[in-house]
């Protein structure tokens, strides 16, 4: 009997065998565990109640897993399993149906709700997630089911013991195959919904995948996969130019030596009807435009003054497609509070929007193919959902909010008005897969949602997404699998991302093991406008496609997607973007990361390796498997990892045994104080509570101990129970906000912007000398 068994027996005494039936034979271990353990979260409920519904479910899984691990002495100092908004960027927390953790190098544990443990393919997917991060598997997997017993109590019980290798059998939806022919490949594809691993070997490849549900819209077809392979391996004509339509002749195929860099993807690009825009600008210059109808003489005088500039801008647009003179005119009066200048800028903006449209762009010979239709569909649906275009957004997803439903704090209004153009696109999630020698391991989802915002008057200059884009797309990025469960085409998109990784790796290694896909017949005459009529989700929206010939385009065209004007703002919210698939840069970075290659694989499921407890993995039958968790490589979206000292400043999280229960506690640290103060003040203003005007607002924050006025309604020093031996320096409507660690504001025009940071007791006392105490 393992050491782990006695540990579990000692800690839990006996745990519930749980009514959940799990395949495999728990043996004596399952028979001994018969009484559940109670987790008391009553002290965490005030915080828990502030979380949105979707975060509450994830938080319960975090706490159940932490309590179990703590009982087994597997937690470390400084762990902070709290999904507090102040920690969202540095400690965002996992989003998945369950939690997988290491009990030892030979044993893992899974904590999940009973229905998840009954779903065998989904349980296998949880193991795939961890397997991809370390390239090693345990011998045994212990299952633990958690249940919410009451509003402040979680019950956790032993639910079974399985052999890890069983998770890679058809019983758990797993199928593997050694593929060297088109027939092998076709047979494998027909069995799976999701490819989860790939390994190259001389003369063939080993593929592994899972079958989740019977839904034809989830899995890819042979033709769709072949389109992608042919896109990554375009044929060439004798003079070296890429041929438009691929042919089966091997000699005509473009090799990796000819081009390792192949761009494959799709986008809806924002375009302008230059001729139409130029003509409208001429009408505007002659004050005949319908965009602005006003008797204001000062406006007429302003237009007359710029008559020559407007004509020059029109000529530049029509003859050279040069937008710079036009944007220079718009920039001139941006932000003006003079009525005539505001009308001038608004008129030019309306003219621009009237002649803006989107044109589809297919990279990699995808136009007219089913794969191209999938990329077009998923990209367009994301934009339609984001704007809730004609009520398209799904309302059944917990936590999902459209752009219009996201309340924008006044703090971000200036940026939103300026950065009103957002480019969103789907790309490869770098922490969703890894490459070990000739093997690729995938997590259940490898697709990421990216966003960047820009000023329409400064085209080409992109930066961090504006507030509503960040909130909407950040949520989607973390809940991609939730979205895909509602719209299976996003599962298809994720499959496309995975196969693009495989194909780019083969191309980078100059391997032609899958060249039989070059001979698969592919339809290339499809049109999205016609194809979309067969898809209920988009056909009922009735997208108004435009006449592509009018604009001289060969691909589908449609109006520029933009939101209704934001409350108290005049500018529309404009969207563009698309889908980017795996590039050589993505694959090369992964291939260089792990120096130790694996040996030749077998045709069996991923090898299970037993290693010594508490030590590094040792060499198994198929070679050395490196261990260790990965860090997220998508640095553009996340801040640097939080340090141990920073964690301590945010507080201490602990699990204490009290009689028959484990009580979880969180003692907040001083770093939480500035965030909680400004959030409370902004919330009070948003509620427009009576009796909280001016300095009386401090009376509405219960844990404030002292408030010192340094400068009336400008600078205050605040002491709270959470700030401990430090003070909070509070700035109200400061000129610059960069230096403050915490910022918040209500979402209405007269709201104040509250900014705060911690300062030492010595500094605060020096600053407060002779100043009045207002509370």
Secondary structure as GFF3:
##gff-version 3
##sequence-region A 1 775
A	DSSP	alpha_helix	3	12	.	.	.	ID=ss1
A	DSSP	alpha_helix	27	32	.	.	.	ID=ss2
A	DSSP	beta_strand	37	40	.	.	.	ID=ss3
A	DSSP	three_ten_helix	42	44	.	.	.	ID=ss4
A	DSSP	alpha_helix	45	48	.	.	.	ID=ss5
A	DSSP	alpha_helix	53	71	.	.	.	ID=ss6
A	DSSP	three_ten_helix	85	87	.	.	.	ID=ss7
A	DSSP	beta_strand	98	104	.	.	.	ID=ss8
A	DSSP	beta_strand	107	112	.	.	.	ID=ss9
A	DSSP	alpha_helix	114	118	.	.	.	ID=ss10
A	DSSP	alpha_helix	120	134	.	.	.	ID=ss11
A	DSSP	beta_strand	140	150	.	.	.	ID=ss12
A	DSSP	beta_strand	153	163	.	.	.	ID=ss13
A	DSSP	three_ten_helix	164	168	.	.	.	ID=ss14
A	DSSP	three_ten_helix	170	172	.	.	.	ID=ss15
A	DSSP	beta_strand	174	179	.	.	.	ID=ss16
A	DSSP	alpha_helix	182	191	.	.	.	ID=ss17
A	DSSP	beta_strand	194	201	.	.	.	ID=ss18
A	DSSP	beta_strand	204	210	.	.	.	ID=ss19
A	DSSP	alpha_helix	222	232	.	.	.	ID=ss20
A	DSSP	three_ten_helix	250	252	.	.	.	ID=ss21
A	DSSP	beta_strand	265	272	.	.	.	ID=ss22
A	DSSP	alpha_helix	274	285	.	.	.	ID=ss23
A	DSSP	alpha_helix	297	305	.	.	.	ID=ss24
A	DSSP	alpha_helix	307	320	.	.	.	ID=ss25
A	DSSP	alpha_helix	324	332	.	.	.	ID=ss26
A	DSSP	alpha_helix	339	354	.	.	.	ID=ss27
A	DSSP	beta_strand	356	363	.	.	.	ID=ss28
A	DSSP	alpha_helix	370	387	.	.	.	ID=ss29
A	DSSP	three_ten_helix	389	391	.	.	.	ID=ss30
A	DSSP	three_ten_helix	403	405	.	.	.	ID=ss31
A	DSSP	three_ten_helix	410	412	.	.	.	ID=ss32
A	DSSP	alpha_helix	413	418	.	.	.	ID=ss33
A	DSSP	beta_strand	421	428	.	.	.	ID=ss34
A	DSSP	three_ten_helix	430	432	.	.	.	ID=ss35
A	DSSP	beta_strand	433	436	.	.	.	ID=ss36
A	DSSP	beta_strand	439	442	.	.	.	ID=ss37
A	DSSP	beta_strand	447	454	.	.	.	ID=ss38
A	DSSP	beta_strand	462	463	.	.	.	ID=ss39
A	DSSP	alpha_helix	467	478	.	.	.	ID=ss40
A	DSSP	alpha_helix	480	486	.	.	.	ID=ss41
A	DSSP	alpha_helix	489	508	.	.	.	ID=ss42
A	DSSP	three_ten_helix	515	519	.	.	.	ID=ss43
A	DSSP	alpha_helix	528	531	.	.	.	ID=ss44
A	DSSP	three_ten_helix	532	534	.	.	.	ID=ss45
A	DSSP	alpha_helix	536	539	.	.	.	ID=ss46
A	DSSP	beta_strand	545	546	.	.	.	ID=ss47
A	DSSP	three_ten_helix	548	551	.	.	.	ID=ss48
A	DSSP	beta_strand	557	559	.	.	.	ID=ss49
A	DSSP	beta_strand	574	580	.	.	.	ID=ss50
A	DSSP	alpha_helix	584	593	.	.	.	ID=ss51
A	DSSP	alpha_helix	644	650	.	.	.	ID=ss52
A	DSSP	beta_strand	651	658	.	.	.	ID=ss53
A	DSSP	beta_strand	661	668	.	.	.	ID=ss54
A	DSSP	alpha_helix	671	687	.	.	.	ID=ss55
A	DSSP	three_ten_helix	694	700	.	.	.	ID=ss56
A	DSSP	beta_strand	704	711	.	.	.	ID=ss57
A	DSSP	beta_strand	715	720	.	.	.	ID=ss58
A	DSSP	beta_strand	727	732	.	.	.	ID=ss59
A	DSSP	beta_strand	742	745	.	.	.	ID=ss60
A	DSSP	beta_strand	753	759	.	.	.	ID=ss61
A	DSSP	alpha_helix	761	768	.	.	.	ID=ss62
###
